[in-house]
Amino acid sequence: PQVLGENQAVMASDLKRNLQGSLASLRAGIEVLGIIIETIHPPAGAAPAYRNVQAAEVQAATEIASEKGRAEATLSTAKMQAETRRNEATGAAAQIESGARVDLTNMQADDGPYRAAPAPFMMERYFAALKAVLPGVPLAIVDNPLGGGLSTIDLRPPGSDRLSTGIGREP
């Protein structure tokens, strides 16, 4: 394999030097001007094996290149997935932070009215919460003018029953 795969110009130069040395030791009086190697073939019996070795080397190089390509594709996919997850996490963090800022703003906005009149503020919040948990239900809130008790909340639909009990009638 070394002979068949070696650079032919280097081989020709080495052969010329060795041949000239042999001719000089024999005192032949011949000077070698140049040697040209056109092709080198393996011996007839070894040619198929040599071609198989060459084919195996080409196949190995092809497989290595294919695996490197697959590795690059896997790396690119992993980088893309990591970038996507990082972007999703950044977006979720921004949403949480934004929600916290809204909550802080709402709390700061409620602080002044609560400090000025806590009871009416809390009652208003209570009624707003009732409306939120009972969407679509008509509410009639009757205040207890005698004090000491809670307000009455009439959840009955508007109609004749309401008028017969006196609830919801104008004085």
C-alpha positions as CSV (number, residue, x, y, z in Angstrom):
1,P,0.0,0.0,0.0
2,Q,2.8,2.4,0.7
3,V,4.3,1.9,-2.8
4,L,0.9,2.2,-4.5
5,G,-0.2,5.2,-2.6
6,E,3.1,7.2,-2.3
7,N,3.7,10.4,-4.3
8,Q,5.1,9.3,-7.7
9,A,7.4,12.3,-8.0
10,V,9.1,11.5,-4.7
11,M,9.4,7.8,-5.7
12,A,10.9,8.8,-9.1
13,S,13.5,11.1,-7.3
14,D,14.4,8.3,-4.8
15,L,14.7,5.7,-7.6
16,K,16.9,8.0,-9.7
17,R,19.2,8.7,-6.8
18,N,19.5,5.0,-5.9
19,L,20.0,3.9,-9.5
20,Q,22.6,6.6,-10.1
21,G,24.4,5.4,-6.9
22,S,24.4,1.8,-8.1
23,L,25.7,2.9,-11.6
24,A,28.5,5.0,-10.0
25,S,29.6,2.1,-7.8
26,L,29.8,-0.1,-10.9
27,R,31.8,2.7,-12.8
28,A,29.4,2.3,-15.7
29,G,29.8,5.9,-16.8
30,I,26.1,6.3,-17.3
31,E,24.3,9.3,-16.0
32,V,20.6,9.0,-15.3
33,L,18.8,12.2,-16.4
34,G,15.3,11.4,-15.2
35,I,12.8,8.8,-14.3
36,I,9.1,9.2,-14.9
37,I,6.5,6.9,-13.2
38,E,3.3,6.9,-15.2
39,T,1.3,4.3,-13.2
40,I,1.8,1.8,-10.5
41,H,-0.4,-1.3,-10.4
42,P,-0.6,-3.9,-7.6
43,P,0.5,-7.4,-8.5
44,A,-2.3,-9.4,-10.3
45,G,-3.1,-11.6,-7.3
46,A,-3.3,-8.6,-5.0
47,A,-5.3,-6.3,-7.2
48,P,-8.8,-7.3,-6.1
49,A,-7.8,-7.1,-2.4
50,Y,-6.2,-3.7,-3.0
51,R,-9.4,-2.4,-4.8
52,N,-11.5,-3.8,-1.8
53,V,-9.3,-1.9,0.6
54,Q,-9.7,1.3,-1.4
55,A,-13.5,0.8,-1.6
56,A,-13.6,0.3,2.2
57,E,-11.6,3.5,2.7
58,V,-14.1,5.4,0.5
59,Q,-17.1,3.8,2.3
60,A,-15.6,4.6,5.7
61,A,-15.0,8.2,4.7
62,T,-18.6,8.4,3.4
63,E,-20.0,7.0,6.6
64,I,-17.9,9.4,8.7
65,A,-19.2,12.3,6.7
66,S,-22.8,11.1,7.0
67,E,-22.5,10.7,10.8
68,K,-20.9,14.1,11.1
69,G,-23.9,15.5,9.1
70,R,-26.4,13.7,11.4
71,A,-24.5,15.0,14.5
72,E,-24.7,18.6,13.2
73,A,-28.4,18.1,12.5
74,T,-29.0,16.8,16.0
75,L,-27.0,19.7,17.5
76,S,-28.9,22.2,15.5
77,T,-32.2,20.7,16.6
78,A,-31.1,20.7,20.2
79,K,-30.0,24.4,20.0
80,M,-33.3,25.3,18.4
81,Q,-35.3,23.5,21.2
82,A,-33.1,25.1,23.9
83,E,-33.7,28.5,22.3
84,T,-37.4,27.9,22.1
85,R,-37.6,26.8,25.8
86,R,-35.6,29.8,26.9
87,N,-37.9,32.1,24.9
88,E,-40.9,30.5,26.4
89,A,-39.5,30.8,29.9
90,T,-38.6,34.5,29.3
91,G,-42.1,35.1,28.1
92,A,-43.7,33.4,31.1
93,A,-41.5,35.4,33.5
94,A,-42.5,38.6,31.7
95,Q,-46.2,37.7,32.1
96,I,-45.7,36.9,35.8
97,E,-43.8,40.2,36.3
98,S,-46.5,42.1,34.4
99,G,-49.3,40.5,36.5
100,A,-47.4,41.4,39.7
101,R,-47.1,45.0,38.6
102,V,-50.8,45.2,37.8
103,D,-51.6,43.7,41.2
104,L,-49.3,46.3,42.9
105,T,-50.9,49.1,41.0
106,N,-54.4,47.9,42.0
107,M,-53.3,47.6,45.6
108,Q,-51.8,51.0,45.6
109,A,-54.9,52.4,44.0
110,D,-57.1,50.8,46.7
111,D,-55.0,51.9,49.6
112,G,-56.2,55.5,49.7
113,P,-60.0,54.8,49.5
114,Y,-59.6,52.0,52.1
115,R,-57.8,54.3,54.6
116,A,-60.4,57.0,54.1
117,A,-63.5,54.8,54.6
118,P,-62.8,51.2,55.3
119,A,-66.4,50.0,55.9
120,P,-67.9,51.3,52.7
121,F,-64.9,50.2,50.7
122,M,-65.1,46.7,52.0
123,M,-68.9,46.6,51.5
124,E,-68.4,47.7,47.9
125,R,-65.8,45.0,47.4
126,Y,-68.2,42.4,48.9
127,F,-71.0,43.4,46.5
128,A,-68.6,43.4,43.5
129,A,-67.5,39.9,44.5
130,L,-71.1,38.8,44.7
131,K,-71.8,40.1,41.2
132,A,-68.7,38.3,39.9
133,V,-69.6,34.9,41.3
134,L,-73.3,35.2,40.3
135,P,-73.1,36.4,36.7
136,G,-76.4,36.9,35.0
137,V,-78.4,36.7,38.2
138,P,-80.5,39.9,38.9
139,L,-79.6,41.1,42.4
140,A,-81.7,43.3,44.7
141,I,-79.6,44.3,47.7
142,V,-81.8,45.7,50.5
143,D,-79.9,47.5,53.2
144,N,-80.9,47.0,56.8
145,P,-81.7,50.4,58.1
146,L,-82.0,49.3,61.7
147,G,-78.3,48.4,61.9
148,G,-76.7,45.6,63.7
149,G,-77.5,43.1,60.9
150,L,-76.3,42.2,57.5
151,S,-78.0,43.5,54.4
152,T,-80.5,41.2,52.7
153,I,-79.8,39.9,49.2
154,D,-82.9,38.8,47.2
155,L,-81.9,36.4,44.5
156,R,-85.5,35.7,43.4
157,P,-86.2,36.6,39.7
158,P,-88.1,39.8,39.3
159,G,-91.9,39.3,39.1
160,S,-95.1,39.1,41.0
161,D,-93.6,37.2,44.0
162,R,-91.3,40.0,44.7
163,L,-94.1,42.6,44.7
164,S,-96.4,40.5,47.0
165,T,-93.7,40.2,49.7
166,G,-93.0,43.9,49.6
167,I,-89.4,43.4,48.8
168,G,-88.3,45.7,46.0
169,R,-91.3,48.1,46.3
170,E,-90.7,51.7,46.3
171,P,-91.9,53.5,49.5
